[in-house]
Amino acid sequence: IQFNNSSSEFVKVLRKRVNGYFKENNLSKNNNSSMILKSIVMLSMFFLPYALLYIINFNFFTYLLMWVVMGFGMAGIGMSVMHDANHGSYSKSKTVNLIMGYLIHFIGGSATNWKLQHNVLHHSYTNISGMDEDIDLDPLMRFSPDQKRKKFHRFQHIYAWVLYGFMTISWALDKDFQQLFRYKRKGLLKIHKINFSKSFSFLICSKLFYYGYMLVLPIIVSPSWWMALVGFFVMHFIAGFVLAIVFQCAHVVENADYPKPKEGGNMEHNWFAHQLHTTSNFASNSRLFSWFVGGLNFQVEHHLFPNICHVHYKKISPIVKKTAEEFGLPYHSFRTFFDALSCHTRQLKKLGIAN
């Protein structure tokens, strides 16, 4: 697929203005003290309750509460720490980015697969069916009008909310293995100079480590083995649900486009314009929400500048919006997260009944 190189004036002006903001204010595009503090908070939300499981003899409800907090901590690490690091925007240091990016292995995922799915496929080919795996996740869901509709999709706006909770469980169990083999068949590993044998061996070891410390040990030390299983499931369900609704509300909504390549694989717009047509912001005025979701409510800014740490998105968003409007390009944004969720629900219903 080749993106159109026309309208490059918009790209030049936007880059100049955004770069000018950082230069004029003498700011780094990477982390700052607030980002470091947030990282400490998110890591504490996950690892502190985990440590308390071994120290304090909780009753069932307090024990379960620890896993609930870990679920939100897991989502927070994914959105606010690991996400920036694996984009290379957390720090100027590649070593720091590598270390913080590898936190994904502590919450059941794979840095290698995540970078290929998210950085390469999703960010390069946003909302293009067959290329963007974020909208090709599951045959049970229809996220694009270019995907085949099945009869049960008419109910997807109802059952989606349950399936979303299983996202990270699938991720931790089988998805990473399926992805690694799929990327090998597609030649993605070769293109990005990733050794399959080493990656596969590391993936097995990381999964054994994850299930060892996150499931086996809690089963051994918990008052009852089933309490650990229930807690583990609750943690994953919360994390999966939070991650899914935040990401899906950015792209699977009524105002987002689903561009198709023309004959020869050429796209209508350039890559920057493509991101504006396929991406939406939401709840940009909610500081607490934006803090927790790692600035992912500023999806437009994130897709245009994934190399900039999310703590800067709110400040550069007026620049992006103004420049887009000047060049007659869309800037999609929902006032609240509830508005985005409602629009996502309507889109699921629409995609479930329309061919």
KOLTORKE-642629 format. One record per residue (C-alpha): residue number from 1; residue in three letters; x, y, z. Coordinates in steps of 0.25 Angstrom, whole numbers. Example, Ala and Ser with C-alpha at 12.3 -4.5 7.8 and 13.67 -1.06 7.14 Angstrom:
+-----+------+-------+-------+-------+
! seq ! type !    xx !    yy !    zz !
+-----+------+-------+-------+-------+
!   1 !  ala !    49 !   -18 !    31 !
!   2 !  ser !    55 !    -4 !    29 !
+-----+------+-------+-------+-------+
//
This chain:
+-----+------+-------+-------+-------+
! seq ! type !    xx !    yy !    zz !
+-----+------+-------+-------+-------+
!   1 !  ile !     0 !     0 !     0 !
!   2 !  gln !     5 !    14 !    -4 !
!   3 !  phe !     0 !    27 !     2 !
!   4 !  asn !    -2 !    39 !    -7 !
!   5 !  asn !    10 !    49 !    -5 !
!   6 !  ser !     1 !    61 !    -9 !
!   7 !  ser !    -3 !    72 !     0 !
!   8 !  ser !    10 !    71 !     7 !
!   9 !  glu !     9 !    86 !    10 !
!  10 !  phe !     0 !    82 !    22 !
!  11 !  val !    10 !    73 !    27 !
!  12 !  lys !    21 !    83 !    26 !
!  13 !  val !    13 !    94 !    33 !
!  14 !  leu !     8 !    84 !    44 !
!  15 !  arg !    22 !    79 !    47 !
!  16 !  lys !    28 !    93 !    47 !
!  17 !  arg !    18 !    98 !    57 !
!  18 !  val !    19 !    86 !    67 !
!  19 !  asn !    34 !    86 !    66 !
!  20 !  gly !    33 !   101 !    69 !
!  21 !  tyr !    25 !    99 !    81 !
!  22 !  phe !    35 !    90 !    88 !
!  23 !  lys !    47 !    99 !    83 !
!  24 !  glu !    40 !   112 !    88 !
!  25 !  asn !    37 !   106 !   102 !
!  26 !  asn !    50 !    99 !   103 !
!  27 !  leu !    43 !    85 !   105 !
!  28 !  ser !    48 !    71 !   102 !
!  29 !  lys !    38 !    63 !    94 !
!  30 !  asn !    40 !    52 !   103 !
!  31 !  asn !    37 !    49 !   118 !
!  32 !  asn !    37 !    60 !   129 !
!  33 !  ser !    35 !    59 !   144 !
!  34 !  ser !    20 !    57 !   143 !
!  35 !  met !    22 !    45 !   134 !
!  36 !  ile !    32 !    39 !   144 !
!  37 !  leu !    23 !    41 !   155 !
!  38 !  lys !    12 !    35 !   147 !
!  39 !  ser !    20 !    23 !   144 !
!  40 !  ile !    23 !    21 !   159 !
!  41 !  val !     8 !    22 !   162 !
!  42 !  met !     4 !    12 !   151 !
!  43 !  leu !    15 !     2 !   155 !
!  44 !  ser !    11 !     3 !   170 !
!  45 !  met !    -4 !     0 !   166 !
!  46 !  phe !     0 !   -13 !   160 !
!  47 !  phe !    12 !   -18 !   168 !
!  48 !  leu !     8 !   -13 !   182 !
!  49 !  pro !    -5 !   -20 !   183 !
!  50 !  tyr !     2 !   -32 !   178 !
!  51 !  ala !    12 !   -32 !   189 !
!  52 !  leu !     1 !   -30 !   199 !
!  53 !  leu !    -5 !   -43 !   195 !
!  54 !  tyr !     7 !   -50 !   201 !
!  55 !  ile !     8 !   -42 !   213 !
!  56 !  ile !    -6 !   -40 !   219 !
!  57 !  asn !   -16 !   -51 !   221 !
!  58 !  phe !   -28 !   -44 !   214 !
!  59 !  asn !   -42 !   -49 !   215 !
!  60 !  phe !   -48 !   -52 !   201 !
!  61 !  phe !   -54 !   -38 !   198 !
!  62 !  thr !   -41 !   -31 !   202 !
!  63 !  tyr !   -33 !   -41 !   194 !
!  64 !  leu !   -42 !   -39 !   182 !
!  65 !  leu !   -40 !   -24 !   184 !
!  66 !  met !   -25 !   -25 !   182 !
!  67 !  trp !   -27 !   -32 !   169 !
!  68 !  val !   -37 !   -21 !   165 !
!  69 !  val !   -27 !   -10 !   167 !
!  70 !  met !   -16 !   -19 !   160 !
!  71 !  gly !   -26 !   -19 !   148 !
!  72 !  phe !   -26 !    -4 !   147 !
!  73 !  gly !   -11 !    -4 !   150 !
!  74 !  met !    -9 !   -14 !   138 !
!  75 !  ala !   -17 !    -5 !   129 !
!  76 !  gly !   -10 !     8 !   134 !
!  77 !  ile !     4 !     1 !   131 !
!  78 !  gly !    -1 !    -3 !   117 !
!  79 !  met !    -6 !    11 !   114 !
!  80 !  ser !     2 !    21 !   121 !
!  81 !  val !    16 !    14 !   122 !
!  82 !  met !    19 !     2 !   113 !
!  83 !  his !    11 !     9 !   101 !
!  84 !  asp !    20 !    21 !   101 !
!  85 !  ala !    33 !    13 !   103 !
!  86 !  asn !    30 !     3 !    92 !
!  87 !  his !    28 !    15 !    83 !
!  88 !  gly !    41 !    20 !    87 !
!  89 !  ser !    35 !    33 !    92 !
!  90 !  tyr !    37 !    31 !   107 !
!  91 !  ser !    51 !    35 !   108 !
!  92 !  lys !    63 !    39 !    99 !
!  93 !  ser !    70 !    27 !   104 !
!  94 !  lys !    68 !    14 !    95 !
!  95 !  thr !    72 !     6 !   108 !
!  96 !  val !    61 !    13 !   116 !
!  97 !  asn !    51 !    11 !   106 !
!  98 !  leu !    55 !    -4 !   104 !
!  99 !  ile !    54 !    -6 !   119 !
! 100 !  met !    40 !     1 !   121 !
! 101 !  gly !    35 !    -5 !   108 !
! 102 !  tyr !    38 !   -19 !   114 !
! 103 !  leu !    28 !   -17 !   125 !
! 104 !  ile !    18 !   -23 !   116 !
! 105 !  his !    24 !   -36 !   119 !
! 106 !  phe !    21 !   -34 !   133 !
! 107 !  ile !     6 !   -33 !   130 !
! 108 !  gly !     5 !   -45 !   120 !
! 109 !  gly !     9 !   -39 !   107 !
! 110 !  ser !    20 !   -38 !    97 !
! 111 !  ala !    28 !   -26 !    93 !
! 112 !  thr !    32 !   -32 !    79 !
! 113 !  asn !    18 !   -35 !    75 !
! 114 !  trp !    12 !   -22 !    81 !
! 115 !  lys !    22 !   -14 !    73 !
! 116 !  leu !    18 !   -21 !    60 !
! 117 !  gln !     3 !   -21 !    62 !
! 118 !  his !     2 !    -7 !    68 !
! 119 !  asn !    14 !     2 !    63 !
! 120 !  val !    15 !    -5 !    49 !
! 121 !  leu !     1 !   -10 !    45 !
! 122 !  his !    -8 !    -1 !    53 !
! 123 !  his !    -1 !    12 !    52 !
! 124 !  ser !     3 !    10 !    37 !
! 125 !  tyr !   -10 !     5 !    32 !
! 126 !  thr !   -21 !    11 !    42 !
! 127 !  asn !   -35 !     5 !    39 !
! 128 !  ile !   -31 !    -2 !    26 !
! 129 !  ser !   -37 !   -15 !    27 !
! 130 !  gly !   -27 !   -27 !    25 !
! 131 !  met !   -16 !   -18 !    29 !
! 132 !  asp !   -19 !   -12 !    42 !
! 133 !  glu !   -20 !   -24 !    52 !
! 134 !  asp !   -27 !   -15 !    62 !
! 135 !  ile !   -40 !   -16 !    54 !
! 136 !  asp !   -37 !   -30 !    50 !
! 137 !  leu !   -37 !   -36 !    64 !
! 138 !  asp !   -48 !   -46 !    65 !
! 139 !  pro !   -58 !   -53 !    55 !
! 140 !  leu !   -68 !   -50 !    66 !
! 141 !  met !   -67 !   -36 !    63 !
! 142 !  arg !   -69 !   -27 !    51 !
! 143 !  phe !   -61 !   -14 !    52 !
! 144 !  ser !   -61 !   -10 !    38 !
! 145 !  pro !   -71 !    -9 !    26 !
! 146 !  asp !   -61 !   -17 !    18 !
! 147 !  gln !   -62 !   -29 !    26 !
! 148 !  lys !   -72 !   -40 !    24 !
! 149 !  arg !   -84 !   -39 !    32 !
! 150 !  lys !   -90 !   -51 !    39 !
! 151 !  lys !  -104 !   -53 !    45 !
! 152 !  phe !   -99 !   -52 !    59 !
! 153 !  his !   -93 !   -38 !    57 !
! 154 !  arg !  -106 !   -32 !    59 !
! 155 !  phe !  -104 !   -34 !    74 !
! 156 !  gln !   -90 !   -30 !    74 !
! 157 !  his !   -93 !   -16 !    81 !
! 158 !  ile !   -99 !   -25 !    92 !
! 159 !  tyr !   -89 !   -36 !    94 !
! 160 !  ala !   -76 !   -27 !    91 !
! 161 !  trp !   -75 !   -22 !   105 !
! 162 !  val !   -73 !   -36 !   110 !
! 163 !  leu !   -63 !   -40 !    99 !
! 164 !  tyr !   -55 !   -28 !   102 !
! 165 !  gly !   -52 !   -33 !   116 !
! 166 !  phe !   -46 !   -45 !   110 !
! 167 !  met !   -36 !   -37 !   102 !
! 168 !  thr !   -24 !   -38 !   111 !
! 169 !  ile !   -27 !   -53 !   115 !
! 170 !  ser !   -26 !   -57 !   100 !
! 171 !  trp !   -14 !   -48 !    99 !
! 172 !  ala !    -7 !   -55 !   110 !
! 173 !  leu !   -11 !   -69 !   106 !
! 174 !  asp !   -11 !   -71 !    91 !
! 175 !  lys !   -11 !   -58 !    83 !
! 176 !  asp !     4 !   -56 !    84 !
! 177 !  phe !     8 !   -69 !    79 !
! 178 !  gln !    -2 !   -68 !    67 !
! 179 !  gln !     3 !   -54 !    64 !
! 180 !  leu !    18 !   -58 !    64 !
! 181 !  phe !    15 !   -70 !    54 !
! 182 !  arg !     6 !   -61 !    46 !
! 183 !  tyr !    17 !   -50 !    45 !
! 184 !  lys !    27 !   -60 !    41 !
! 185 !  arg !    18 !   -65 !    29 !
! 186 !  lys !    16 !   -51 !    25 !
! 187 !  gly !    30 !   -48 !    25 !
! 188 !  leu !    29 !   -37 !    35 !
! 189 !  leu !    40 !   -43 !    44 !
! 190 !  lys !    50 !   -43 !    33 !
! 191 !  ile !    47 !   -29 !    29 !
! 192 !  his !    49 !   -24 !    43 !
! 193 !  lys !    61 !   -33 !    45 !
! 194 !  ile !    55 !   -41 !    56 !
! 195 !  asn !    60 !   -55 !    58 !
! 196 !  phe !    48 !   -65 !    59 !
! 197 !  ser !    55 !   -76 !    67 !
! 198 !  lys !    60 !   -66 !    78 !
! 199 !  ser !    47 !   -59 !    78 !
! 200 !  phe !    39 !   -72 !    80 !
! 201 !  ser !    49 !   -77 !    91 !
! 202 !  phe !    48 !   -63 !    98 !
! 203 !  leu !    33 !   -63 !    97 !
! 204 !  ile !    32 !   -77 !   103 !
! 205 !  cys !    41 !   -73 !   115 !
! 206 !  ser !    33 !   -60 !   117 !
! 207 !  lys !    20 !   -67 !   118 !
! 208 !  leu !    25 !   -78 !   127 !
! 209 !  phe !    31 !   -66 !   136 !
! 210 !  tyr !    18 !   -59 !   135 !
! 211 !  tyr !     9 !   -70 !   139 !
! 212 !  gly !    19 !   -75 !   150 !
! 213 !  tyr !    19 !   -62 !   157 !
! 214 !  met !     5 !   -57 !   154 !
! 215 !  leu !    -3 !   -70 !   155 !
! 216 !  val !     4 !   -82 !   161 !
! 217 !  leu !    10 !   -74 !   173 !
! 218 !  pro !    -3 !   -67 !   177 !
! 219 !  ile !   -10 !   -81 !   176 !
! 220 !  ile !     1 !   -87 !   186 !
! 221 !  val !     0 !   -76 !   196 !
! 222 !  ser !   -14 !   -72 !   195 !
! 223 !  pro !   -24 !   -77 !   206 !
! 224 !  ser !   -31 !   -85 !   194 !
! 225 !  trp !   -27 !   -88 !   180 !
! 226 !  trp !   -40 !   -84 !   174 !
! 227 !  met !   -38 !   -70 !   181 !
! 228 !  ala !   -26 !   -68 !   173 !
! 229 !  leu !   -32 !   -72 !   160 !
! 230 !  val !   -44 !   -63 !   162 !
! 231 !  gly !   -35 !   -52 !   165 !
! 232 !  phe !   -26 !   -54 !   153 !
! 233 !  phe !   -39 !   -54 !   144 !
! 234 !  val !   -44 !   -42 !   150 !
! 235 !  met !   -31 !   -34 !   148 !
! 236 !  his !   -30 !   -38 !   133 !
! 237 !  phe !   -45 !   -35 !   131 !
! 238 !  ile !   -44 !   -21 !   136 !
! 239 !  ala !   -31 !   -18 !   129 !
! 240 !  gly !   -36 !   -24 !   116 !
! 241 !  phe !   -49 !   -16 !   117 !
! 242 !  val !   -42 !    -3 !   120 !
! 243 !  leu !   -32 !    -5 !   109 !
! 244 !  ala !   -42 !    -9 !    99 !
! 245 !  ile !   -52 !     2 !   101 !
! 246 !  val !   -41 !    13 !   101 !
! 247 !  phe !   -35 !     8 !    88 !
! 248 !  gln !   -48 !     5 !    80 !
! 249 !  cys !   -54 !    18 !    83 !
! 250 !  ala !   -43 !    25 !    75 !
! 251 !  his !   -45 !    17 !    62 !
! 252 !  val !   -58 !     9 !    62 !
! 253 !  val !   -68 !    21 !    62 !
! 254 !  glu !   -78 !    27 !    53 !
! 255 !  asn !   -69 !    39 !    48 !
! 256 !  ala !   -57 !    30 !    45 !
! 257 !  asp !   -54 !    26 !    31 !
! 258 !  tyr !   -50 !    12 !    26 !
! 259 !  pro !   -41 !    16 !    14 !
! 260 !  lys !   -39 !     6 !     3 !
! 261 !  pro !   -27 !     5 !    -6 !
! 262 !  lys !   -29 !     8 !   -21 !
! 263 !  glu !   -24 !    -1 !   -32 !
! 264 !  gly !    -9 !    -3 !   -30 !
! 265 !  gly !   -10 !    -1 !   -15 !
! 266 !  asn !   -10 !    14 !   -15 !
! 267 !  met !   -17 !    22 !    -5 !
! 268 !  glu !   -25 !    34 !    -7 !
! 269 !  his !   -19 !    43 !     4 !
! 270 !  asn !    -5 !    45 !     9 !
! 271 !  trp !    -2 !    38 !    22 !
! 272 !  phe !    -4 !    50 !    31 !
! 273 !  ala !   -18 !    53 !    25 !
! 274 !  his !   -21 !    38 !    26 !
! 275 !  gln !   -19 !    38 !    41 !
! 276 !  leu !   -28 !    50 !    42 !
! 277 !  his !   -39 !    43 !    34 !
! 278 !  thr !   -39 !    30 !    42 !
! 279 !  thr !   -36 !    35 !    57 !
! 280 !  ser !   -44 !    42 !    68 !
! 281 !  asn !   -41 !    49 !    81 !
! 282 !  phe !   -50 !    49 !    93 !
! 283 !  ala !   -51 !    55 !   107 !
! 284 !  ser !   -40 !    65 !   104 !
! 285 !  asn !   -44 !    74 !   116 !
! 286 !  ser !   -44 !    63 !   126 !
! 287 !  arg !   -30 !    63 !   133 !
! 288 !  leu !   -32 !    51 !   142 !
! 289 !  phe !   -37 !    42 !   131 !
! 290 !  ser !   -26 !    47 !   121 !
! 291 !  trp !   -16 !    45 !   132 !
! 292 !  phe !   -21 !    30 !   135 !
! 293 !  val !   -22 !    26 !   120 !
! 294 !  gly !    -8 !    32 !   116 !
! 295 !  gly !   -13 !    43 !   107 !
! 296 !  leu !   -20 !    32 !    98 !
! 297 !  asn !   -32 !    41 !    98 !
! 298 !  phe !   -23 !    50 !    89 !
! 299 !  gln !   -22 !    39 !    78 !
! 300 !  val !   -21 !    49 !    67 !
! 301 !  glu !    -8 !    55 !    73 !
! 302 !  his !    -3 !    41 !    76 !
! 303 !  his !    -5 !    36 !    62 !
! 304 !  leu !     1 !    48 !    56 !
! 305 !  phe !    13 !    49 !    66 !
! 306 !  pro !    15 !    35 !    72 !
! 307 !  asn !    30 !    39 !    75 !
! 308 !  ile !    25 !    50 !    85 !
! 309 !  cys !    22 !    46 !    99 !
! 310 !  his !     7 !    47 !   103 !
! 311 !  val !     9 !    57 !   114 !
! 312 !  his !    10 !    67 !   103 !
! 313 !  tyr !    -2 !    64 !    95 !
! 314 !  lys !   -12 !    73 !   102 !
! 315 !  lys !    -3 !    85 !    99 !
! 316 !  ile !    -1 !    82 !    84 !
! 317 !  ser !   -15 !    78 !    81 !
! 318 !  pro !   -19 !    93 !    78 !
! 319 !  ile !    -8 !    94 !    68 !
! 320 !  val !   -12 !    81 !    61 !
! 321 !  lys !   -27 !    85 !    61 !
! 322 !  lys !   -24 !    99 !    56 !
! 323 !  thr !   -15 !    94 !    45 !
! 324 !  ala !   -25 !    83 !    41 !
! 325 !  glu !   -36 !    93 !    40 !
! 326 !  glu !   -27 !   103 !    31 !
! 327 !  phe !   -25 !    92 !    21 !
! 328 !  gly !   -39 !    87 !    21 !
! 329 !  leu !   -36 !    74 !    28 !
! 330 !  pro !   -45 !    67 !    38 !
! 331 !  tyr !   -42 !    68 !    53 !
! 332 !  his !   -51 !    58 !    60 !
! 333 !  ser !   -54 !    60 !    75 !
! 334 !  phe !   -64 !    55 !    85 !
! 335 !  arg !   -67 !    64 !    97 !
! 336 !  thr !   -68 !    53 !   107 !
! 337 !  phe !   -64 !    39 !   108 !
! 338 !  phe !   -78 !    35 !   109 !
! 339 !  asp !   -81 !    42 !    96 !
! 340 !  ala !   -70 !    33 !    89 !
! 341 !  leu !   -75 !    21 !    96 !
! 342 !  ser !   -89 !    24 !    91 !
! 343 !  cys !   -84 !    26 !    77 !
! 344 !  his !   -76 !    13 !    77 !
! 345 !  thr !   -89 !     6 !    81 !
! 346 !  arg !   -97 !    12 !    70 !
! 347 !  gln !   -85 !     8 !    60 !
! 348 !  leu !   -85 !    -6 !    65 !
! 349 !  lys !  -100 !    -7 !    63 !
! 350 !  lys !   -99 !    -1 !    49 !
! 351 !  leu !   -88 !   -10 !    45 !
! 352 !  gly !   -96 !   -22 !    50 !
! 353 !  ile !  -108 !   -20 !    42 !
! 354 !  ala !  -103 !   -13 !    29 !
! 355 !  asn !   -95 !   -21 !    18 !
+-----+------+-------+-------+-------+
//
